[in-house]
Amino acid sequence: MNNSGLLQRIFKLQEHGTTVRTEVIAGFTTFLTMVYIVFVNPQILGVAGMNTQAVFVTTCLIAAGGSILMGLVANLPVALAPAMGLNAFFAFVVVGAMGVSWQTGMGAIFWGAVGLLLLTLFRIRYWMISNIPVSLRVGITAGIGLFIAMIGLKNAGIVVPNKETLVAVGDLTSHSVLLGALGFFIIAVLASRNIHIAVLVSIVVTTLIGLALGDVKYGGVFSMPTGITSILGEVDLKGSLNVGMAGIIFSFMLVNLFDSSGTLIGVTDKAGLTDEKGTFPRMKQALYVDSISSVAGAYIGTSSVTAYIESSSGVSIGGRTGLVAVVTGVLFLLVMFLSPLAGMVPAYAAAGALIYVGVLMTSSLARVKWDDLTEAVPAFVTTVMMPFSFSITEGIALGFISYCVMKLGTGRWREISPCVIVVAILFVLKIVFIDAH
């Protein structure tokens, strides 16, 4: 009873019309909908050469720390974890395609997070969001969605390289293709029936089938967490802070800014906490927590940290306070002792989740005014250039530039905000003076 009274006082449960039981159940629900990240993130960062067992532990740690901090400091039912999309961008583009070491790439994530923190401290963050047009914001979100989906299709072997046509369909009879596709449809069907743990069910089912087929080796269930010294503090701050990495750092910062801010607004709105302007209680504290978590995440060895839209699953069953986030965070601490399970998950088991994330993120394209080409063209360019150029940075750059070209070319230059002009000029300078050399 005393514990219940203490929780009532800390989280103001009565004021929010909720109970300890409701908040705990909501915390479990949020955890189950986003726990897939502890299986997917190590796989993706492992491609960059990072120790997957150590990444598993740091993913759990930063998700736990960020979520608990959000609950205690901001008293919001929002959980944090490493961002999907930016982890793939880091591993497959920055490290894989560009040949940057993962330590230097992690330094770029760190500086991007520091930039986000500075924007928050100086209250520039929401000024930027309100001044960047919907077409570009939507294009960035949808482009990342297609980028993630392409990684998922590749990991499952559904899409393979082809010299004549660039890409082609893989062997549709192989285990990886069949189970990758099965995993995706399990998620899609369960999610359409409002089953919140769809992604987790998909990963478990496809991994178990892989185990039966001999694709997966059983390595146990429980173990003590692996040491993280191989990635802790391995951040090349000096090497990443150069002109050549400027576009990468800016991309990490800009995408994280939209992603986390948009999610915070979306989840708090679903919880009935926002006003007509989209602001919510303790917004300042929430922005500080997500910015600081991103800086800490890069230092301990994981990709950019963001608020998770999956938090809305806990809100949908009544979660209203930071107790939801605290419960979610505690469960992430406990899951650290299940690292053998994470090691068993094959690439095709996580592929379905990546493709499904692509579906969710591209759905935002419905918000584009397609009958207005000055809005439609920038959204289209931003969206398609991310997967086609295999670079989130290039997609953002060409999107901002095309927006200015379309507005200037049609005599609607007054619609270009100073923020868009500055960003577009910076990208033009990057192309001329950095990419050209």
Summary of the structure (lengths in Angstrom):
residues: 437
radius of gyration: 21.2
end to end distance: 67.8
largest distance: 70.1
contacts: 1664
relative contact order: 0.21
helix: 71%
strand: 3%
